[in-house]
Amino acid sequence: MEHQQRSQARLPPSSDTEDMVMSLAPRLAYFAGVARTEHVTRAAQEMDVPQSTLSRAMVRLEQDLGVDLFARIGRTVSLTPAGRTFLGSVERALAEIRRAADEVRADADPATGKVAFGFLHTMGSETVPGLIRAFRADHPRVRFSLVQNYGEAMIERLRAGELDLCLTSPVPDAPDLVARRLDEQKLRLVVPADHPLAARRRVRLAEAAEESFVTLEPGYGLRRITDDLCQEAGFKPRIAFEGEEAETLRGLVAAGLGVALLPPPAFPRPGVVELTVTAPRAAREIGVAWLDGHPDTPPVAAFKKFLLSRRGNLLP
């Protein structure tokens, strides 16, 4: 009779699965404690909850499931076959919750926590390694999860909560983001070593109007800057190749496929000459961005403060 009453009280079949989880979740730890001790009073003492609370929770759990989980003899209980099956899954779920709690606590630890940091491909060879090395001089055990990508992709990951901070260009202007300008990087017109302009040190961008350009793909910040500078110089660039990495473009320039507007290389590249652009002013702003209203863990706050302290002195 008791089992029939519980079956009638179970959640209706039309109930959403999420409703079932919300109903059961708060009582799972209670269930595991009672199952472990096989004694309601002892379990209540170990978990420091009133015995009446624990008893009601177990009755409600069985009602919600529509299954007897315990056989009761006074205050002593033993698991039914259904209860034993349920316990295995509950213990795995609780272990996963404990693991997740330990992980997020570890990531937030001021001394050993984690910073999820995104940065542009062109920042990867010197700028970011130098920044992390300098930061870890005072925070030697802070861990980094690094993502190297183009600007729009990093902003998407920032909004998705996958990144804490990102170093990007142009500096984004969006209502859901906070962005701070950190530095400026001059761009150069890169030409093949045997190009007619290679004997020059300076050039106006309009002088390259008839050249083929090799550029980054649409969506990259540097591509947008290239298009804007060419428009300001009075022409639309003729694109010979679109790539994903600045050093690949330098190689293609050396091979004679075209010219490119690029930031300075980490190391000199043979086969190309890099010219200062006198007009229009060719530079890109580098900034750090984060999600507005997103609370920082101590290691993220420390690294953010460090980056902001490098304003005007970010680049090697």
Salt bridges, closest charged atoms under 4 A:
GLU2 OE2 - ARG6 NH2 2.36
GLU46 OE1 - ARG36 NH2 3.36
GLU62 OE1 - ARG6 NH2 3.18
GLU62 OE1 - ARG72 NH2 2.81
ASP64 OD2 - ARG27 NH2 2.44
ASP64 OD1 - ARG60 NE 3.12
ASP68 OD2 - HIS3 ND1 3.32
ASP68 OD1 - ARG6 NH1 1.97
GLU96 OE2 - ARG99 NH2 2.69
ASP102 OD1 - ARG105 NH2 2.76
GLU103 OE1 - ARG99 NH1 2.58
ASP107 OD2 - LYS114 NZ 3.79
ASP107 OD1 - ARG143 NH2 3.02
GLU152 OE2 - ARG224 NH1 3.68
GLU162 OE1 - ARG157 NE 2.86
ASP176 OD2 - ARG159 NE 2.60
GLU184 OE2 - ARG181 NH2 3.64
GLU184 OE1 - ARG281 NH2 2.40
GLU207 OE2 - ARG200 NH2 3.02
GLU207 OE2 - ARG204 NE 3.95
GLU211 OE2 - HIS195 NE2 2.93
ASP227 OD2 - ARG223 NE 3.15
GLU242 OE2 - ARG223 NH1 2.84
GLU247 OE2 - ARG250 NH1 2.84
GLU274 OE1 - ARG188 NH1 3.64
GLU274 OE2 - ARG250 NE 2.68
GLU285 OE2 - ARG181 NE 2.93
ASP296 OD2 - LYS304 NZ 2.59
